[in-house]
């Protein structure tokens, strides 16, 4: 209503200005004299202005008629579209101008304006392959998902724009959380454009989430062939996928194929800790202890990790505590100054009741990089050497408020995982987990319930029992696990 009133006021103001100007011109003396064929014509000021306007209009009309004449001649000479192009020229100019204005509005973040310009461009151009994409993107920006979906579906009917339509609907399904449909659409989009990097990454992520490891490895090979993935990254991620496909090798129903996939994963990426641990267990299941030990040593040299130590313990499950310390010395010599090596050897010497040697391995670790595991081991050493309850309780109290140490942390979102996984459970990123100390350390609160009896419990308990409890506490997990039992309770 207000806009209509404003337009009426502007129109009245223009008419008033024209009338005022005409009055001034009529009162102005002088004019223009024109002599034609001996006849002299004298025009006043107002008549001169009117004559000038008529002359301009006449020139414009002459040019238009000349263009029409040229188009007619072309038509008569066999150009069947000459006349239609002539009449459509104005519509195209308006349509392309509206299209350009819509793109500018889209770039400026004005969704509703872009949608209006897209509708105008569609009206004049009648070219849906150009305007439907603008309509879809403008509708998405303005929040009209239904209109955007309709536009993307129209794009599916045209071969040159089919990929754009499939990709647009795929992104809509992803935003709605319909990953199953999005996965199918991503496969179609990749078939249409195998070199499209974004579609490759989206399909790989969805296949990993759906645990379609075979499909994910095929997509990964496509990325390598199209040059969107370096070969070294390809080998690691292919190893991750092979490892994921063999996750059930410790089950009773594990197949030979799963065992071979675990070994292949380790071959593709020898420094991948979970792959090395699984491959070692696959060799152990086959009775091949020497290859298992060899690959564990190779991975330990790259990155010491508790999972590798647990797998190394499974090679000889019946050995005594002293024999285990001696055998694990093979790993310790590879990385003697590494924190994980020192913690592992301290733990094994505690089990063997060689407390001075355990203290030597820990040395300054509890001061330089204190965490719940190291502090708990110190408490066990103090108890084993006969220290008073206050000393033991002091170490355990520190352990309660200390971080848990290195864990599996996502490089993308810094989410902490209890165990390694190919896909981050928080941000769904693929192959982003690293074994490191979290930027925001997590206090070892899970161990608190098990530590409390030691802090307030009876001092008469035997040192060996205390050691056993302390080793459970330092893991920060459940009190009993198969790997820990093999390290801590040798025969």
N, C-alpha and C positions, 0 to 999 in steps of 0.2 A: 504493500500500500504506500509506504513512504517513498519507495523507489519510483513508483508510477507518478506520484505527486511531484517528485523532483524532475522527472522527465518533462512533465507538462510545463513546469516553471521555466526550464531551460528553453523549451520551444517558444514560449511567449516572449522570453527575453531576446531570442534571436530575431523574431519577427519585429519586435520593437526597435532593435538596433538597425535592421534593414530599412524600416520606415523612416527612422531618424536620418540615416545616411542618404536615402532618396530625397528627403526634404532639403538637406544641405546642398545636394548636387543641383536640385532645381533652382535654388536661390543663387548658385554660383554663376557669375558672368563668364562669357567666353565659351569656347567649345572647339570643335574640329571641323575644318573645311576640306571637303573632298570634291575634286573635279573629275568627272567621268564623261568622255565624249563631248567636251565643251560645256557640259552642264555642271554647275557648281552646287554642291550640297553642303549645308551648314548644320552641324549637329551640336546640340547643347551638351552640357556636362553629363547629365543623366543619360541622354541618348547615346553618347559616346561609350559609356560604360556598358550599356545594353548591347550596343553593336559589337564591342570587343568580346563579350560573352558569347554572342551568336557566332562570331568568327571562330572562336576556339572550338565550340561545339561542331561547327561545320567541318573543320579540319579533322577532328576526332572521328566524325561520321564517315568522312571520305576515306580515311585510313582503314576503318572497319570494313567498308564496302570493298575496298581494294583487296584486303585479306580474304574476304568471302569469294571475290572473283578468282583469286589465285587458287583457293581451295577447290572451287568448282572446276577450273581447268584441269587441276590434278585428278579430280574425280572422273572427268570425261576422258582422261588419258589412261584410266585403268586403276587408279589408286582408290580402292573401294572404301577405305577408312578416312579419306581426306576430309570429307564434310563432318563426319562424327568427331574427328580430332579437333576440328575448328570449333564446333559447338561445345565440346567438353573441355576446351583449354581453360576457360574461366573456372569451371568446377574443379579441375585438377589443381589450379593455382591456389584456390581457397582450401582444398583438401590438404595439400602439402604444407600450406602455412599452418593449418590447424594441427597437422601431425608434428611439425617442428615445435609449435607452442606446447603441445602435449609432452614431448620429450623434455623440453626445458622445465615444465612444471614437475615432471617426474624426478628430474635431477635435483630440483629445488625442494623436494619433499612435500609438494602440494598435491596430495592424492586426489582430492575431489575435483580440483581444476584440471588435472591431467585426465581424469575420467570424462569430464565434459568435453575437453578438446578431442579426446579419442572418439567420442560419439559423433562429433562434428566431422572429423576426418573420415570416419566410416560412412557417413551420409554422402559426402562429396566424392570420395575416391572409389568406393565400392570394391576395395581390395582387402579382403579379410586377412590375407597372409601378412599384410603390413599393419593393419589396425588392431587385429585380435591380440597380438602380443602386447601392444600398448594398453589395450583395455584390461588384459589380465594383470599386468603389473600395477596399473593405476588402481584397479579394484583391490588387489592385495594390500596396497599402501593405505587405502582408505578403509580397510577392514571388511570389505564385501567379498568374503571367500566364495560364496555361491556364484556370483557373477564371474569371478576369476576362474573357477572350475569350468563354467560353461565356455569361457573363451579358450581355455586350454583344450577342451574337448573338440572345439571347432578346428583348432590347429592340427589335431590328429588326422583329420580327413584330407589334409594336403601333404603330399610326400615331402616337399622341401621343408615344411614346418613341423613334421611329425616328431622329430627329436625334441624340439622346444616344448611341444605339448606334453610328451611323456615325462620330460624332466620337470616341468612345472607341476604336474599332478603328483609326481614322486615327492617333491619337496612339500607339497600340501599334506600328503599322507604321513610324512615324517613329522611334521609339526603337530599332526593329530595323534601321533603315537601308534599309527597302524604300520608297524615295521614289516609285517608279513606282506602286505600289498606293496609297500615301498620297495621291498626286496625284489619282487617280481618286475616292478616297473624299472628298477635300476638295471636288471638283466636285459630288458628290452632296450633301454637307452644305450647300454654299452654295445649291444649288437648293432645299433644304428650308428654310433660314433665310438669306435674302439679306442681312439686316441684321446678322448675327453678325460682329463685328469681328475676333475671333481667327481664325475660319475664313477670312475675307477675306485677312488678312495671311499666313496659312499657305499658302493657295492661290497668292497672288501670289509668295511666295518660292519655292515649288516650281516654278511655271511659269517663273520667271526662271532657276532652276537648270537646268531642262530646255530652256531657250532657246525656249520657246513664247511668242514675243513678242506674237503676235496675241491669244492667250488672256490673257496678262498685261495687255494694254491693255484688254481687255474687263472683267477683274476690277477694274482701276483705275477704270474708268468706273462700275462698280457701287459702289465705295467713295465716289466723289463723289456719286452719286445718293442714297445712303443717309445721307449726312452724316457719315461717319466719316473724311473726308479734306478738309482745307482746299483751296480752289481753287488757291492759289499752289503748294502742294506737289504737287497733282495735275498742274499744267502742267509742273513740272520732271521729275517721275517719268515722265510720258507722253513727255517729250522723251528721257529716258534709254532708254526702251523703243524708241522710234522709232530712236534712234541705234544701239542694239544690233541692231536688225533690218537696219541698213544697213552692218554692219561690213565687208562684202566689196566695198565700192565701188572699191577700188584694184586688185582682181583683174581680169584680162582679161575674165572672163565676167560682170562686174557688170551687173545689169539696170538699166533706166531707173527701175524702181520703187524699187530700193535707193538710187539717187541722189536720188530725190524724198523718200524717208524721211529721208535725212541732212539735206536742206534743211528739211524739216518739223521735225525735231528742233531745229535751230537757231532756227527761228521760234518754237517753243514755249518755248525757254529760251535766249535769246541769250547768257547768261553761262556756259553749259556749254561748257567748253573743247574736249573731244573732239568735241562736235557741231559747233562752229564750224569746227574743222580739217577734219572730214569734209565738211561742206557746202561749204567753200571748194574742196576738191579735186573735189567733184562739179561745181561751177561751172567750174573749170579744165578738167575733162574735156569740158565742153560748149563750151569756148572763151570763156566769159564771165568775163574777168579782172576787170572793174570791180566787179561784184557780189561777187566773191570777196574783193577787197581791202577793200571797204566793210564786209562782215560781220566780217572779221578785225580791222579797226580798232575796231569797236564792242566786240568781245569783249576785245580787248587793253586797252581803256579800263576794262573791268570787272576783268579779272584777267590781267596779262601772264603768258605761259607759253611755254616753248621750242617746244611743238608748233605754236603759232600762228606763231612766227617761221619754222619750217621750212615751213609751208604758204605763208606770205607769200613765201618765197624761191622756191617752185615756180611762182609767177605769172610770173616772168621768169627762166627757168633759164639764158639765154644771156648775161646782163649781166656786165660786168666788176666787179672788186672795188670800184673807186671808184664806179661807178654803183650798186652794191648799197648801199654806205654811204649814198649820197645818198637813195636810195629808202626805205631803212629809217628814215631820219630822220623820216618821217611817223609811224611807230609811236612813236619815241622822244619826240616832242613831246607825245604823249598822256599819258604817264606818265614824265616825265624823271627823277624821283627814285626810281622803283621799282628794287629790286635786280635784277630780271630784265632791265629795260631797260638798266641800266648794264652788266651782264655781256654782253648781246647786242651792244651797240655796241662794247664793248671787244674782243670777239671779231672783229667785222667789221673794225675798224680794224687789228687785228693781221694779218688776211688781206691787207688793203690796204697793210701795212707802214708804217702811220702810228702808230708806237709812242708818241710823246708824247700824241697824242689818245686812244689806248687807255688810257694811264695816267690821263689826266684823267677819263675815264669811270669807271674803277675807284675812284680817289680813296681814301677811307678805308674802302671796303667790306671789304677784306681784314683790317682791324683790328676793325671793328665787328661783322661777321658772317662770319668766315672759314669757307670750305668748300673742298672739293677743287677745284671748278671755278674759283673766283676765284683761289686760290693758284697753280693751274697756269697760268692766264692771266698772272699776274704773272711767273712764271718765263719764259714766252714773251716778255713785254715786255722783261725784263732781258736775255735772250739777243739779242733783236732790236736793242737799244740798245748791244750790245757789252760787257755786263758780264762779269766773270770767271766761271769755272766754279763757284767756291765760292758765289757769290751765287745762281746759277741752281739749284745743288744744294740750297742752303738752302731756297729756296721749294718745290722739289719734295719735299724731306723733310717739310716741314710739311703738304703736300697729302696725303702718304701716311697721316698720322695724324689727318686732319681729317674731319668728317662730310661726307656727299655733298650736303647742302643739302636744299631742298624736294623732296618725293617724294609719290607717291600713297599716302596713309595712311588706313586704315579708322578712322572715328570711334568704332566700337563696340569693337574689339579692338586698335587701334593696330598692326595688321599692315601691313607695308610691301609695296607691289606694284610690280613693274617697269613696268607700264603700267596705264592706267585700265581698269576692268571694271565692269559694272553690279552684279555680286554679289561680295562679298568671298570670296576663295578660302579664307580661314581660318575665318570664323564664319558664312558664307553669308548675311550681312545684305545687304539690297537698298538700293542708292543711299546708301552710307555713305562713299564714298571722297572725300577732300579733298586738294587740293594744298597741303602745308604741311611744315614741318620736323618730323620725328618727335620725340616726347617723349624717346625714347632714341635719340640719333643713331647712324646706321650709318656706320662708318668706310669710306672709299672704298677698300676692299681690292681691288675688281675692277680698279682702275686700276693697282695696284702692279706687276703683271707688265709693263705697258707703260711705266711710269715708270722702271723699273730701268735700262734701257739709257741713259736720259738722265742718270741720277744718276752712273753709273759709266762712261758712254760717252765717245766721242771729242769733244773740244771744237772740233775743226776743222770740224764739220758746219756747213752753211750755216744762217743764221738762219731762212730760209723753211722748211727741212725741220724745224727744231726747233719752229717755230710749228705746223706741220702735226701733228706728234706731240703737242704739248701740247694742242691742241684735241681730239684723240681722247681723251686722258687725262681731261680735265675732264668728259667726258660720263658717265664711270663705267660705260659699257656697252661694247659691242663696238667695235673700232677703226673700222669702216666702217659707215655707214648711209646710206640714200638721201637723207634730209633733210640730214644733215651734209655730204654731198658737194655738195649744191646750195648750201649756205651757204659752205663753205670753199673750193671749187674752181670759182669762176666762170671763164668763158672771157674 
